[in-house]
Amino acid sequence: MAHNTIATQHSSRAACAHPVSGHGRMFWTLLGPIFALLLLALPAIAQPVPENASTNTYGEGWECNIGYRPDGESCVAIVVPQQAYATNRTYGQGWECNHGYREVNKTTCVAVAVPAGGFLDPSGERWKCLRGFLKVGDNCQEVIVPDNGYLVEASNGSTWECERGFEQAGNGCAPIVVPANGFLNGLHYGEPWTCERGFFAQDDLCKAVFVPEFAYFDDASYGEGWSCQRGYEATETGCDLIDIPENAHLDRSGNRWECNRNFQQYKGQCRLIN
């Protein structure tokens, strides 16, 4: 009888223990993710903001105030050299040189040395030569314009060129000798003169083009100055009539012949292709 009572009590305790364990598992199943989200939502440990700095208006961390630059975990004051001014910007080196001065080694500002005959560039950091002067090294050299010459502008200042009808000869301008039946050209390269139509240049002269019989004047920049008419070919004596063999015809130029289709040239004739 006692044994049955003990067994019944043990069964009752076991029966009571199981419902309690089930409720515990349900509690953590429902509230566990909520606790995890709460932990993530908690603010991180704030990073200490050094002196002369402010927290970022976006994201995390801090940035130095205007007039200061980061140095490790602190902000140090920007040293503005003489002849410079603070830019009051959070980027860059924090200063720029005054007009008429240029930066050296990112530490100092030195005056822009403008040589005689020069002027300060609008940027305030460079110089250029005045009209009539040419930049040579760190100086502006005056340009001496010879007779029959005139000033022209170049990338490094001024220089000179000769007037029409003259060409550079040393440091001066010499007249261009144009032969008879020739004329000055307007080009800055090649021969300064060109022969009139019907003439060709030879030995600094303009010689008349002799057009042989059965030819016409050809003003191409190459050749003899003339070309043979169609049906004629150029020879040492002029233009000779082309002797066209059988089964041949004049080619596209009109000054040679070629065999008809299905024929090939052989010893000045056109023979049938077998």
Secondary structure, DSSP 8 states (H G I E B T S, - for coil): -HHHHHHHHHHHHHHHHHHHHHHHHHHHHHHHHHHHHHHHHS--------TTEEE-SSSSSEEE-TTEEEETTEEEE----TTEEE---SSSSSEEE-TTEEEETTTEEEE----TTEEE-TTSS-EEE-TTEEEETTEEEE----TTEEEEEETTEEEEEE-TTEEEETTEEEE----TTEEE---SSS-SEEE-TTEEEETTEEEE----TTEEE---SSSSSEEE-TTEEE-SSSEEE----TTEEE-TTSSSEEE-TTEEEETTEEEE--
